[in-house]
Amino acid sequence: MRLLTCQTMRDGVMVSAAFLVIGGVLIYAAARFLPAVASLPLIANVLGIICLLLAPIILISTFLATVWPGSKKKLEQCDRSAVCGH
């Protein structure tokens, strides 16, 4: 099993973006919509902050995996035209 592939790099970026959006939505929902029942806004805020903290960690680790020595050879075969839309 190869850990560093083109698909895992794309997945890392997509998961990071998803965590960023989910974190923002959770914090906004906790501030605007959730009733103060059973500490529900606090739970949503904590989960939102965790998501917002995980987003850059995942993105940075994806970046570091691509610039790690030896990864250039593994990623040379990536089809960049699928990402660029060409």
Secondary structure, DSSP 8 states (H G I E B T S, - for coil): --SS-HHHHHHHHHHHHHHHHHHHHHHHHHHHT--SSTTHHHHHHHHHHHHHHHHHHHHHHHHHHHHSTTHHHHHTT--THHHHT-
